[in-house]
């Protein structure tokens, strides 16, 4: 999915001029990336995800864009009730 057609109340509208494809991960409550030195990055309410060979681009419900460099050793998340744990 490239663009969100409608933003939730208080949410910034997602726009994408990069030509990259973003998947809908709005069913996740949060996702956490853990690196070898136990450094962690947590993103609450992630909405969109692009996966590349160098890392992940994540857009969250607060309208913040994140770039997560590859190298993590563990990635985990929790989904909202009723949302699938894994999607294609």
GUSE-600943 format. One record per residue: residue number from 1; residue in three letters; x, y, z of N, C-alpha, C in turn. Coordinates in Angstrom, 1 decimal. Layout:
BEGIN
<marfi resi="NUM" resn="ALA" n_x="X" n_y="Y" n_z="Z" ca_x="X" ca_y="Y" ca_z="Z" c_x="X" c_y="Y" c_z="Z"/>
...
//
This chain:
BEGIN
<marfi resi="1" resn="UNK" n_x="0.9" n_y="-1.2" n_z="0.0" ca_x="0.0" ca_y="0.0" ca_z="0.0" c_x="0.9" c_y="1.2" c_z="0.0"/>
<marfi resi="2" resn="UNK" n_x="0.6" n_y="2.2" n_z="-0.8" ca_x="1.5" ca_y="3.3" ca_z="-1.0" c_x="1.0" c_y="4.5" c_z="-0.1"/>
<marfi resi="3" resn="UNK" n_x="-0.3" n_y="4.8" n_z="-0.2" ca_x="-0.8" ca_y="6.0" ca_z="0.6" c_x="-2.0" c_y="5.6" c_z="1.4"/>
<marfi resi="4" resn="UNK" n_x="-2.1" n_y="6.2" n_z="2.6" ca_x="-3.3" ca_y="6.0" ca_z="3.4" c_x="-4.3" c_y="7.0" c_z="2.9"/>
<marfi resi="5" resn="UNK" n_x="-5.5" n_y="6.6" n_z="2.6" ca_x="-6.5" ca_y="7.5" ca_z="2.0" c_x="-7.1" c_y="8.4" c_z="3.1"/>
<marfi resi="6" resn="UNK" n_x="-7.2" n_y="7.9" n_z="4.3" ca_x="-7.8" ca_y="8.6" ca_z="5.4" c_x="-6.9" c_y="8.5" c_z="6.6"/>
<marfi resi="7" resn="UNK" n_x="-6.7" n_y="9.6" n_z="7.3" ca_x="-6.0" ca_y="9.5" ca_z="8.6" c_x="-7.0" c_y="9.4" c_z="9.7"/>
<marfi resi="8" resn="UNK" n_x="-6.6" n_y="8.7" n_z="10.8" ca_x="-7.4" ca_y="8.6" ca_z="12.0" c_x="-7.4" c_y="10.0" c_z="12.6"/>
<marfi resi="9" resn="UNK" n_x="-8.4" n_y="10.3" n_z="13.5" ca_x="-8.4" ca_y="11.6" ca_z="14.2" c_x="-7.0" c_y="11.9" c_z="14.9"/>
<marfi resi="10" resn="UNK" n_x="-6.4" n_y="13.0" n_z="14.7" ca_x="-5.2" ca_y="13.4" ca_z="15.3" c_x="-4.0" c_y="12.8" c_z="14.6"/>
<marfi resi="11" resn="UNK" n_x="-4.2" n_y="12.0" n_z="13.6" ca_x="-3.0" ca_y="11.4" ca_z="12.9" c_x="-2.7" c_y="12.1" c_z="11.6"/>
<marfi resi="12" resn="UNK" n_x="-1.4" n_y="12.2" n_z="11.3" ca_x="-0.9" ca_y="12.8" ca_z="10.1" c_x="-1.2" c_y="11.9" c_z="8.9"/>
<marfi resi="13" resn="UNK" n_x="-1.6" n_y="12.5" n_z="7.8" ca_x="-1.8" ca_y="11.7" ca_z="6.6" c_x="-0.5" c_y="11.2" c_z="6.0"/>
<marfi resi="14" resn="UNK" n_x="-0.4" n_y="9.9" n_z="5.8" ca_x="0.8" ca_y="9.3" ca_z="5.2" c_x="0.9" c_y="9.6" c_z="3.7"/>
<marfi resi="15" resn="UNK" n_x="2.0" n_y="10.2" n_z="3.3" ca_x="2.3" ca_y="10.4" ca_z="1.9" c_x="3.6" c_y="9.8" c_z="1.5"/>
<marfi resi="16" resn="UNK" n_x="3.7" n_y="9.3" n_z="0.3" ca_x="4.9" ca_y="8.6" ca_z="-0.1" c_x="5.2" c_y="8.9" c_z="-1.5"/>
<marfi resi="17" resn="UNK" n_x="6.3" n_y="9.7" n_z="-1.7" ca_x="6.8" ca_y="10.0" ca_z="-3.0" c_x="8.1" c_y="9.3" c_z="-3.4"/>
<marfi resi="18" resn="UNK" n_x="8.4" n_y="8.3" n_z="-2.6" ca_x="9.7" ca_y="7.6" ca_z="-2.7" c_x="9.7" c_y="6.5" c_z="-3.9"/>
<marfi resi="19" resn="UNK" n_x="8.5" n_y="6.1" n_z="-4.3" ca_x="8.4" ca_y="5.0" ca_z="-5.2" c_x="8.6" c_y="3.6" c_z="-4.5"/>
<marfi resi="20" resn="UNK" n_x="8.8" n_y="3.6" n_z="-3.2" ca_x="8.9" ca_y="2.4" ca_z="-2.4" c_x="7.5" c_y="1.9" c_z="-2.0"/>
<marfi resi="21" resn="UNK" n_x="7.3" n_y="0.6" n_z="-1.9" ca_x="6.0" ca_y="0.0" ca_z="-1.5" c_x="6.0" c_y="-0.2" c_z="0.0"/>
<marfi resi="22" resn="UNK" n_x="5.0" n_y="0.2" n_z="0.7" ca_x="4.8" ca_y="0.1" ca_z="2.1" c_x="3.6" c_y="-0.8" c_z="2.4"/>
<marfi resi="23" resn="UNK" n_x="3.8" n_y="-1.8" n_z="3.3" ca_x="2.8" ca_y="-2.7" ca_z="3.8" c_x="2.1" c_y="-2.1" c_z="5.0"/>
<marfi resi="24" resn="UNK" n_x="0.8" n_y="-2.5" n_z="5.1" ca_x="0.0" ca_y="-2.0" ca_z="6.2" c_x="0.3" c_y="-2.9" c_z="7.4"/>
<marfi resi="25" resn="UNK" n_x="0.8" n_y="-2.3" n_z="8.5" ca_x="1.1" ca_y="-3.1" ca_z="9.7" c_x="0.3" c_y="-2.4" c_z="10.9"/>
<marfi resi="26" resn="UNK" n_x="-0.8" n_y="-1.8" n_z="10.6" ca_x="-1.5" ca_y="-1.1" ca_z="11.6" c_x="-2.2" c_y="-2.0" c_z="12.7"/>
<marfi resi="27" resn="UNK" n_x="-2.1" n_y="-3.3" n_z="12.4" ca_x="-2.6" ca_y="-4.2" ca_z="13.4" c_x="-1.7" c_y="-4.4" c_z="14.6"/>
<marfi resi="28" resn="UNK" n_x="-0.5" n_y="-3.9" n_z="14.5" ca_x="0.5" ca_y="-4.0" ca_z="15.6" c_x="0.3" c_y="-2.9" c_z="16.6"/>
<marfi resi="29" resn="UNK" n_x="0.4" n_y="-3.3" n_z="17.9" ca_x="0.4" ca_y="-2.3" ca_z="19.0" c_x="1.8" c_y="-1.6" c_z="19.0"/>
<marfi resi="30" resn="UNK" n_x="2.9" n_y="-2.4" n_z="18.9" ca_x="4.2" ca_y="-1.9" ca_z="18.9" c_x="5.1" c_y="-2.9" c_z="18.2"/>
<marfi resi="31" resn="UNK" n_x="6.3" n_y="-2.5" n_z="17.9" ca_x="7.4" ca_y="-3.4" ca_z="17.4" c_x="8.7" c_y="-3.0" c_z="18.1"/>
<marfi resi="32" resn="UNK" n_x="9.5" n_y="-4.0" n_z="18.4" ca_x="10.8" ca_y="-3.7" ca_z="19.1" c_x="11.9" c_y="-4.4" c_z="18.3"/>
<marfi resi="33" resn="UNK" n_x="13.0" n_y="-3.7" n_z="18.0" ca_x="14.2" ca_y="-4.2" ca_z="17.4" c_x="15.2" c_y="-4.3" c_z="18.4"/>
<marfi resi="34" resn="UNK" n_x="15.9" n_y="-5.4" n_z="18.6" ca_x="16.9" ca_y="-5.6" ca_z="19.6" c_x="18.2" c_y="-5.9" c_z="18.8"/>
<marfi resi="35" resn="UNK" n_x="19.3" n_y="-5.1" n_z="19.2" ca_x="20.6" ca_y="-5.3" ca_z="18.6" c_x="21.5" c_y="-6.1" c_z="19.5"/>
<marfi resi="36" resn="UNK" n_x="22.7" n_y="-6.6" n_z="18.9" ca_x="23.5" ca_y="-7.5" ca_z="19.7" c_x="24.0" c_y="-6.9" c_z="21.0"/>
<marfi resi="37" resn="UNK" n_x="24.1" n_y="-5.6" n_z="21.2" ca_x="24.6" ca_y="-5.0" ca_z="22.4" c_x="23.4" c_y="-4.8" c_z="23.4"/>
<marfi resi="38" resn="UNK" n_x="22.3" n_y="-5.3" n_z="23.1" ca_x="21.0" ca_y="-5.2" ca_z="23.8" c_x="20.4" c_y="-3.8" c_z="23.7"/>
<marfi resi="39" resn="UNK" n_x="20.9" n_y="-3.0" n_z="22.8" ca_x="20.2" ca_y="-1.7" ca_z="22.5" c_x="18.9" c_y="-2.1" c_z="21.8"/>
<marfi resi="40" resn="UNK" n_x="17.8" n_y="-1.4" n_z="22.2" ca_x="16.5" ca_y="-1.7" ca_z="21.6" c_x="15.9" c_y="-0.4" c_z="21.0"/>
<marfi resi="41" resn="UNK" n_x="15.1" n_y="-0.6" n_z="20.0" ca_x="14.3" ca_y="0.5" ca_z="19.4" c_x="12.9" c_y="0.0" c_z="19.5"/>
<marfi resi="42" resn="UNK" n_x="12.0" n_y="0.8" n_z="20.1" ca_x="10.6" ca_y="0.5" ca_z="20.2" c_x="9.8" c_y="1.5" c_z="19.4"/>
<marfi resi="43" resn="UNK" n_x="8.9" n_y="1.0" n_z="18.6" ca_x="8.0" ca_y="1.9" ca_z="17.8" c_x="6.6" c_y="1.6" c_z="18.2"/>
<marfi resi="44" resn="UNK" n_x="5.9" n_y="2.5" n_z="18.8" ca_x="4.5" ca_y="2.3" ca_z="19.2" c_x="3.5" c_y="2.6" c_z="18.0"/>
<marfi resi="45" resn="UNK" n_x="2.5" n_y="1.9" n_z="17.9" ca_x="1.5" ca_y="2.1" ca_z="16.8" c_x="2.1" c_y="2.2" c_z="15.5"/>
<marfi resi="46" resn="UNK" n_x="2.9" n_y="1.3" n_z="15.0" ca_x="3.4" ca_y="1.3" ca_z="13.6" c_x="2.3" c_y="1.2" c_z="12.7"/>
<marfi resi="47" resn="UNK" n_x="2.3" n_y="1.9" n_z="11.6" ca_x="1.2" ca_y="1.9" ca_z="10.6" c_x="1.7" c_y="1.3" c_z="9.2"/>
<marfi resi="48" resn="UNK" n_x="2.9" n_y="1.7" n_z="8.8" ca_x="3.3" ca_y="1.2" ca_z="7.4" c_x="4.8" c_y="0.8" c_z="7.5"/>
<marfi resi="49" resn="UNK" n_x="5.1" n_y="-0.2" n_z="6.7" ca_x="6.5" ca_y="-0.8" ca_z="6.7" c_x="7.0" c_y="-1.0" c_z="5.3"/>
<marfi resi="50" resn="UNK" n_x="8.2" n_y="-0.6" n_z="5.1" ca_x="9.0" ca_y="-0.9" ca_z="3.9" c_x="10.2" c_y="-1.7" c_z="4.3"/>
<marfi resi="51" resn="UNK" n_x="10.4" n_y="-2.9" n_z="3.7" ca_x="11.6" ca_y="-3.7" ca_z="4.0" c_x="12.6" c_y="-3.6" c_z="2.8"/>
<marfi resi="52" resn="UNK" n_x="13.8" n_y="-3.3" n_z="3.1" ca_x="14.9" ca_y="-3.3" ca_z="2.1" c_x="16.0" c_y="-4.1" c_z="2.5"/>
<marfi resi="53" resn="UNK" n_x="17.0" n_y="-4.3" n_z="1.7" ca_x="18.2" ca_y="-5.1" ca_z="2.1" c_x="19.0" c_y="-4.4" c_z="3.2"/>
<marfi resi="54" resn="UNK" n_x="18.8" n_y="-3.0" n_z="3.3" ca_x="19.6" ca_y="-2.3" ca_z="4.3" c_x="18.9" c_y="-2.0" c_z="5.6"/>
<marfi resi="55" resn="UNK" n_x="17.6" n_y="-2.3" n_z="5.7" ca_x="16.8" ca_y="-2.0" ca_z="6.9" c_x="15.3" c_y="-1.9" c_z="6.6"/>
<marfi resi="56" resn="UNK" n_x="14.7" n_y="-1.3" n_z="7.6" ca_x="13.2" ca_y="-1.1" ca_z="7.6" c_x="12.9" c_y="0.4" c_z="7.6"/>
<marfi resi="57" resn="UNK" n_x="11.9" n_y="0.8" n_z="6.9" ca_x="11.3" ca_y="2.1" ca_z="7.0" c_x="10.0" c_y="1.9" c_z="7.7"/>
<marfi resi="58" resn="UNK" n_x="9.7" n_y="2.6" n_z="8.8" ca_x="8.4" ca_y="2.4" ca_z="9.5" c_x="7.8" c_y="3.8" c_z="9.7"/>
<marfi resi="59" resn="UNK" n_x="6.5" n_y="3.9" n_z="9.4" ca_x="5.7" ca_y="5.1" ca_z="9.7" c_x="4.8" c_y="4.8" c_z="10.8"/>
<marfi resi="60" resn="UNK" n_x="4.7" n_y="5.7" n_z="11.8" ca_x="3.9" ca_y="5.4" ca_z="13.0" c_x="2.6" c_y="6.3" c_z="13.0"/>
<marfi resi="61" resn="UNK" n_x="1.7" n_y="6.0" n_z="13.9" ca_x="0.5" ca_y="6.7" ca_z="14.0" c_x="0.6" c_y="8.2" c_z="14.5"/>
<marfi resi="62" resn="UNK" n_x="1.8" n_y="8.5" n_z="15.0" ca_x="2.0" ca_y="9.9" ca_z="15.4" c_x="2.6" c_y="10.7" c_z="14.2"/>
<marfi resi="63" resn="UNK" n_x="2.7" n_y="10.1" n_z="13.1" ca_x="3.2" ca_y="10.8" ca_z="11.9" c_x="4.7" c_y="10.8" c_z="11.8"/>
<marfi resi="64" resn="UNK" n_x="5.4" n_y="10.0" n_z="12.6" ca_x="6.9" ca_y="10.0" ca_z="12.6" c_x="7.4" c_y="8.9" c_z="11.7"/>
<marfi resi="65" resn="UNK" n_x="8.4" n_y="9.2" n_z="10.9" ca_x="9.0" ca_y="8.2" ca_z="10.0" c_x="10.3" c_y="7.8" c_z="10.6"/>
<marfi resi="66" resn="UNK" n_x="10.5" n_y="6.5" n_z="10.7" ca_x="11.7" ca_y="5.9" ca_z="11.3" c_x="12.5" c_y="5.1" c_z="10.2"/>
<marfi resi="67" resn="UNK" n_x="13.8" n_y="5.1" n_z="10.3" ca_x="14.6" ca_y="4.2" ca_z="9.5" c_x="15.4" c_y="3.4" c_z="10.4"/>
<marfi resi="68" resn="UNK" n_x="15.3" n_y="2.1" n_z="10.4" ca_x="15.9" ca_y="1.1" ca_z="11.3" c_x="17.0" c_y="0.4" c_z="10.5"/>
<marfi resi="69" resn="UNK" n_x="18.2" n_y="0.6" n_z="10.8" ca_x="19.3" ca_y="-0.1" ca_z="10.1" c_x="19.3" c_y="-1.6" c_z="10.3"/>
<marfi resi="70" resn="UNK" n_x="19.7" n_y="-2.3" n_z="9.3" ca_x="19.8" ca_y="-3.8" ca_z="9.6" c_x="20.9" c_y="-4.1" c_z="10.6"/>
<marfi resi="71" resn="UNK" n_x="20.9" n_y="-5.3" n_z="11.2" ca_x="21.8" ca_y="-5.6" ca_z="12.2" c_x="21.2" c_y="-6.1" c_z="13.5"/>
<marfi resi="72" resn="UNK" n_x="19.8" n_y="-6.0" n_z="13.6" ca_x="19.2" ca_y="-6.4" ca_z="14.8" c_x="19.2" c_y="-7.9" c_z="14.8"/>
<marfi resi="73" resn="UNK" n_x="19.2" n_y="-8.5" n_z="16.0" ca_x="19.2" ca_y="-9.9" ca_z="16.2" c_x="17.9" c_y="-10.5" c_z="16.6"/>
<marfi resi="74" resn="UNK" n_x="17.0" n_y="-9.6" n_z="17.0" ca_x="15.6" ca_y="-10.0" ca_z="17.3" c_x="14.6" c_y="-8.9" c_z="17.0"/>
<marfi resi="75" resn="UNK" n_x="13.5" n_y="-9.3" n_z="16.5" ca_x="12.4" ca_y="-8.3" ca_z="16.2" c_x="11.2" c_y="-9.0" c_z="16.7"/>
<marfi resi="76" resn="UNK" n_x="10.5" n_y="-8.2" n_z="17.6" ca_x="9.2" ca_y="-8.7" ca_z="18.1" c_x="8.1" c_y="-7.7" c_z="18.1"/>
<marfi resi="77" resn="UNK" n_x="6.9" n_y="-8.1" n_z="18.2" ca_x="5.7" ca_y="-7.2" ca_z="18.2" c_x="4.6" c_y="-7.8" c_z="18.9"/>
<marfi resi="78" resn="UNK" n_x="3.6" n_y="-7.0" n_z="19.2" ca_x="2.3" ca_y="-7.5" ca_z="19.8" c_x="1.3" c_y="-6.8" c_z="18.9"/>
<marfi resi="79" resn="UNK" n_x="0.2" n_y="-7.6" n_z="18.6" ca_x="-0.9" ca_y="-7.1" ca_z="17.8" c_x="-2.1" c_y="-6.7" c_z="18.6"/>
<marfi resi="80" resn="UNK" n_x="-2.9" n_y="-5.8" n_z="18.0" ca_x="-4.2" ca_y="-5.5" ca_z="18.6" c_x="-5.1" c_y="-6.7" c_z="18.7"/>
<marfi resi="81" resn="UNK" n_x="-6.0" n_y="-6.8" n_z="19.6" ca_x="-6.9" ca_y="-7.9" ca_z="19.7" c_x="-7.7" c_y="-8.1" c_z="18.4"/>
<marfi resi="82" resn="UNK" n_x="-7.7" n_y="-9.3" n_z="17.9" ca_x="-8.4" ca_y="-9.6" ca_z="16.7" c_x="-7.5" c_y="-9.5" c_z="15.4"/>
<marfi resi="83" resn="UNK" n_x="-6.4" n_y="-8.8" n_z="15.5" ca_x="-5.5" ca_y="-8.6" ca_z="14.3" c_x="-4.6" c_y="-9.9" c_z="14.1"/>
<marfi resi="84" resn="UNK" n_x="-4.3" n_y="-10.2" n_z="12.9" ca_x="-3.5" ca_y="-11.4" ca_z="12.7" c_x="-2.0" c_y="-11.1" c_z="13.2"/>
<marfi resi="85" resn="UNK" n_x="-1.4" n_y="-12.2" n_z="13.7" ca_x="0.0" ca_y="-12.1" ca_z="14.2" c_x="1.0" c_y="-12.0" c_z="13.1"/>
<marfi resi="86" resn="UNK" n_x="0.6" n_y="-12.6" n_z="12.0" ca_x="1.5" ca_y="-12.6" ca_z="10.8" c_x="0.6" c_y="-12.3" c_z="9.6"/>
<marfi resi="87" resn="UNK" n_x="1.1" n_y="-11.5" n_z="8.7" ca_x="0.4" ca_y="-11.2" ca_z="7.4" c_x="1.4" c_y="-11.4" c_z="6.2"/>
<marfi resi="88" resn="UNK" n_x="0.8" n_y="-11.7" n_z="5.1" ca_x="1.6" ca_y="-11.9" ca_z="3.9" c_x="2.2" c_y="-10.6" c_z="3.3"/>
//
